[in-house]
Amino acid sequence: LSKQWYQRRVRGHPSLLSSLALPLCLQMSSLALQFEAACRRIERSDVTQFAVTDLVELYGLYKQATVGDCNTARPKYPDFRGMTRWDSWKSKSGTDKEAAMEKYAGLVDTMFKDLE
């Protein structure tokens, strides 16, 4: 469904043309769409083919893009996986969500190009 289709459906009702009348996928920016596509690409892939350092970096960027600055306490020993993930997310503190989305999408593209 396109934006034009929705505009034709609500013709004569200008108040319905507000952003609330459009589905979320038509309201998203191109950066948000790239980010969502990169997330789906990672979800559908075999992550064992990627370097662990890249996956940890992706985790930090994903959390920064979706949640924002780290808002939890650092996990304790012996949760090394949780500690590594938390460190990655915490290192992104101060990065705005749009920049994190852009870096995430760029890293995913780089990771898949490296596989070729």
C-alpha positions in Angstrom: 0.0 0.0 0.0 1.3 3.4 -0.9 0.9 6.9 0.5 -1.0 7.8 -2.6 -3.5 5.0 -2.0 -4.2 6.3 1.5 -4.6 9.8 0.2 -7.2 8.6 -2.3 -9.1 6.6 0.4 -9.4 9.6 2.7 -10.2 12.2 -0.1 -12.6 14.8 1.2 -11.4 14.2 4.7 -8.3 16.4 5.1 -8.1 15.8 8.8 -7.5 12.1 8.1 -4.4 13.0 6.1 -2.5 13.6 9.3 0.4 11.3 10.1 -2.0 9.3 12.3 -4.0 8.2 9.2 -0.9 6.7 7.6 0.5 3.4 8.7 3.8 3.4 10.6 5.8 2.1 7.6 4.9 5.2 5.6 5.8 7.5 8.4 9.3 6.2 8.9 12.3 8.1 7.6 14.6 6.5 5.0 17.2 6.0 7.8 14.7 4.2 10.0 13.8 2.0 7.0 17.5 1.2 6.4 17.9 0.4 10.1 14.9 -2.0 10.1 16.2 -3.7 6.9 19.6 -4.2 8.5 18.0 -5.6 11.6 16.0 -8.1 9.5 19.1 -9.0 7.5 21.0 -9.9 10.7 18.0 -11.8 12.1 17.7 -13.9 9.0 21.4 -14.7 8.7 23.6 -17.3 10.3 25.4 -15.1 12.9 28.1 -17.8 13.4 29.8 -16.6 10.2 30.5 -13.1 11.7 33.3 -12.1 14.0 32.3 -11.9 17.7 33.7 -8.3 17.9 31.3 -7.2 15.1 28.3 -8.8 16.8 29.1 -7.1 20.1 29.5 -3.8 18.3 26.1 -4.4 16.6 24.5 -5.1 20.0 25.8 -1.8 21.4 24.6 0.2 18.4 21.2 -1.6 18.4 20.6 -0.8 22.0 21.7 2.8 21.6 19.4 3.2 18.5 16.4 1.6 20.2 16.7 2.5 23.9 19.2 5.3 24.1 21.9 5.7 26.7 22.6 2.7 28.9 20.2 2.8 31.8 21.1 -0.5 33.6 23.7 -1.6 36.1 26.7 -3.6 34.7 26.2 -7.4 35.1 28.4 -9.1 37.6 30.9 -12.0 37.3 30.4 -14.7 36.0 28.1 -13.2 33.3 30.9 -12.5 30.8 28.5 -12.3 27.9 26.3 -9.8 29.7 29.3 -7.8 30.8 30.7 -7.6 27.2 27.3 -6.5 25.8 26.9 -3.9 28.5 30.4 -2.5 27.9 29.6 -2.2 24.2 26.3 -0.4 24.9 27.8 1.9 27.5 30.6 2.9 25.1 27.9 4.3 22.8 26.5 6.7 25.5 26.1 10.2 24.2 25.5 9.0 20.6 22.2 10.1 19.2 19.7 7.5 18.0 20.0 8.5 14.3 23.8 8.2 14.3 23.6 4.8 16.0 21.1 3.7 13.3 23.3 4.9 10.6 26.4 3.2 12.0 24.4 -0.1 12.6 23.2 -0.2 9.0 26.7 0.6 7.7 28.3 -2.1 9.8 25.8 -4.7 8.6 26.6 -3.8 5.0 30.3 -4.0 5.7 29.9 -7.4 7.5 28.1 -8.9 4.5 30.5 -7.4 2.0 33.4 -9.0 3.9 31.7 -12.4 3.5 31.8 -12.2 -0.3 
